[in-house]
């Protein structure tokens, strides 16, 4: 009799857990994760994992999210699969919450869960400012009765439009004072649409102190798009080209390192971009200093072997460093 009572209690607990999410054993979950490969079709993923619990899409990009719960321990796992043109381009799995090492750009704009069949409730980017909009804003800034009023105009503008570097230079030129231009630039930086031309914005400042401050503002500007959006890697490349160009202009290694220190506060990099940055270094010791800064910011750890291969004598140390953030393949 006691046996049946215990069995009844066990079944009751199991049924309560079953209402939370899909069940899997720990071994079964690992087996499922191991079956997902880059380039798979959506139909193949669905055959392995089933229908997603959440689905997000915009244009050619689509993201599926699965939430699993261990049948006995109640431990929860999340699986994220990203598709472009119906094929897997990115995959991630983790326990219950998003990994703590992901940068804040992941939630800028915030990730929003939407029902299947719905579009994303926010635009991935703002429209560019056309000539009419730009000329009107330029006129309003020129006639602004105070710095505060001008900054409010700019803040409203960047909430509606993106601006080219050439347009940003024109807006900076509505004031002749370097400190005010830096204030304008801080407001405009998130709305720069062609960051690869950021060096021209730096040169809009007359004094070296102003150039240095402007460069820092631009380098510390994150890409404010979801990492899973189709446009994200294109924007990352634009920011990288600005950083690389500025580092090329520097003669001393300490100055290049200062630029890199500013960039890694907000930027992410592909392994191929990191290899280009390591090209500034002659010795493994210098490369390791770069790698220590870049490792937490790498987007594609599956390609990280190419970074360790840049080392001549310190490959093992490089592998050890990279393993702290993502397993080299």
N, C-alpha and C positions, 0 to 999 in steps of 0.2 A: 504493500500500500504506500509506504514511504517513497518507494522508487517511482510510482506513478505521480505522486505529488511533486517530487523534485523534477520529474520530466515535464510536468505541466508548467511549473515555474520557469524552466529553461525555455520552453516553447513560447511562453508569454513574453519573455525578455527579447527573444529573437524576433517576434512579430512586431514589437515596438520599434526595434532597430530597423526593421525592414521598411518602415514608412519614411525613413530619412532620405536615403539615396540608394544608388545601385550598389550591390554587395560584390565583394571580391575577396579572395584570400590574398595574403601578402605575396605568396609565390605566383598566384595567378595574375596579380597586378603587374609584377615584374615581367611576366611572360607577354602580357598585352603590350606593355611599353616597348619591349624589344622587337615587336613585329612592325612597328611604325617606321617607315623609311622615307627619306627625302624623295620627292617626285611621285609618290603614290597618288592615285586618283581618289577623289572623295568617296566613290563607291567602295573602294578597297578599304579605306579607313572605317567606313560605316559597317562593313562586314566584320571588322575586327572589334571595334569598340561599341557598335550600335549607334542609335540616334543620339545627337548631343543634347545635353541638358540646357545649354544656352547657345545661341547662334548670333553672330554679328557679321554684317557685311557692308561694303561700300565699293561700288564699281567692280573691278576685277578681284578685289580682296575679300576674303571671307575667313572668319575665325569660328572654330567650334570649341566649346568648353564642356568637359565632362567632370562630374563630381562622384567619386567613389567612396564607399565606407566599408571598412573591414567588418565582416559579419559578426565577429566575436569581440574584438578589442574596441570597436567603434572609432578607430583611427581613420581620419578622412584624408583623401588624396585628390588632387586636382590635375587634370591633363588638359593642356591647351594645344590645339593644332591649327596652324595658319595655312591658308591656301591662296595661291594666285593662279588665276585661269584654271581652277579646279584641280590643281596639283599641290601637294604638300611642299611648303617652302621653309617652314619653321615648326619646331615641336618643343614642348616644355612640360615637365611634370614635377610636382612638389607637394609638400604636406600642407593641406588645409589653407594656408595663407600664401601670398606671393613672397618670393625670396626677398630677404631684407636688403641684399646688395644691389637690387635693381635701382637705377637712378630715378629721380623725381620726374624726369621727362616722360616716364611711362604713364603718368596721370595728368598730362598737360596736352590736350584737354583730358578730363578724367575718363577712365574706362566706364562705360555705361552698359548695363545688361539690358538687352531688348528682346522682345518676343520674336520667335521665328517668323520671318516674312516682313519684318520691319526694317527700315533703313536707320542708319546712325542719326541720332537727334541733333548733331552738331556738324558744321562744315569742317573738313580737314584743313582748310586754309581760307584766308580772307581774300576777296578779289583785289586785284591791283588798282592803285589810284590812277585814273585816267588823267589826261591833260587838264580837263575842265576842273576836276576835283582838286588837282594839285595847285593850279593857278589860284583858285579861290582860297585854299588853305594858306598859300604863300602870301596872298594879299592880307588875309586876316591876321596872320602872325606879324607882318610888317606894321600893321596898324594897331596891334594890341597895346593897351594902355599900361600894362604891367607884366612882369615876368610870370607872375602867378596866372594871369589870364592866358598868356601864351602857352604855358605848360598844360593848362586845362584843355585848350584847343587841341594840342598835340595828343593828349591822352585820349580824347574823344576820337580823334582821327585814327589812331592805331587800333582802336577797338572796332573799326569799320573797314580799314583798308591796309594793304601792304604797300611798301614803297621801294623803289629802286635806289641804289646807292646815289645815282645822279640826282634823284629827287630829294633824298635826304641831305645831300650837300647844299642844294638850293634852299632847303628849309633852315639849315644851320646858318646860312649866310644872311638870314633876316636879323641876326644879331652879330655885333662886331666883337663881343667880349668872349674870351675863351672859356671862362667858368660857366657862362650861360649856354654856350654851345655844348659843353659837356652835359649839362642838365638836359638839354634837348636830346642829345644822343642817347642818354639813359632811357628816355621814353621811347625813342624811335627804334632802338636796337632789336626788340622782339619782332618788329614789322619789316625788317630789311629782307627783301625777296632775293637778292643776289649777293649773298655774303662773300662769295668768291672774289668780289670786287671791293671788299672791305678796306683794302689798303688805300684806296682813294679817299675813303672817309677819314682815315688816320691822317692823311696829308692835308685835309681841310683845316688842320690846326697848325698855327704858325710856329709855336714854340715846342721844343722837345718834350717838356713836361706835359703839355697838352696831348701830344702824339702818344706818349706812353700811357696816359690815362685813357685815351680813346681806344687804344689797342686792347687794354685790359677789359674795358667794358664789352667790346665785341667778342673777345675770346671767351669771356665768362657767360656769354649768352647761349642758353640751351636751345636745342631744336624742339620747339613746342608743337610736336605732333606725336600721336601714338606710335610706338616703335613698330607696331604691326601694320601701319598704313603704307600703301604703295609709295607715297611721296617721301617717306622718312629717310631712306638711304640716299636719295638724291640731295636732300637738305644736309645730311651728314657730310656728303662729299663737298658741298659748297663751303661748309664751315672748315673742313679739312684743308681745302685749297687756300683759304685765307691764312690759316695757321702756317701751312708749309711755306707760303710766299713770304710771310713775315720772318720766319726762321731763316730763310735763305738770305735775307737782307742783313742778318746779324753776323758779325765777325767772330765774336767770342762765345765760347761754349756756355759760359755762365748766363749770358743774355738769352741764348736759345732755350736754356733750361728754365729760365724765368717765364718765358712765353708758354712753354709746355705746362708748367705748374699752374698757370692761369687757365689754360684750356681744359685740363683734366678735371677741373672743378665742376664743369657742366657738360663737357662733350663726351661722345662715344666714338669709337673707332673700329673699323674693320681690321682684320689681321694684315691685309695687303697695305692699308694705310700705315699701320704700325711699322711694317718693314721699311717703308719709305722714310719714316722718321728715324729709324735706327740707322739709316744711311748717313745721317749727320755724324755718327760716331765712328772713331777709328779703332777703339779698343773695347774688349769685352767688358771691362769695368764700367766704361761709359754707357754701353748698351744696357747693362744690367740696371743702371740708375734710371734710364729711360723706361725700361720694362717694368720696374717697380711702380712707376707712375701710371703706365698705360694698362697694366694687367686688369685692374678693376673696371676698366672702361671698355673692354673688348666686347664686340657684338657677336662675333662668330667664333666661339671657342673651338668648334670642330676643326678650324683651320689653324689653330695655334701652334701646330708643329713647325710651321714655316718661321715662326719667331725664334724658337729654340735653335733652328737650323742656321740662324744668322750668327750664332756664336761659334767661335773657333775652339775655345778651351773650356768654356763654362756652360756647355749644353745641359749638363745634369742640374746645375743650379737654376737654369732657366726653366727646365721642366718642373722642378720642385715649386718654383714660384707660380707658374701657370696653373698647376694642379690645385692651388688654393682657391682658384676662381672657376676653373672649368677644366675637365680632363682633356689633355691633348689627344688627338687622333692621328 
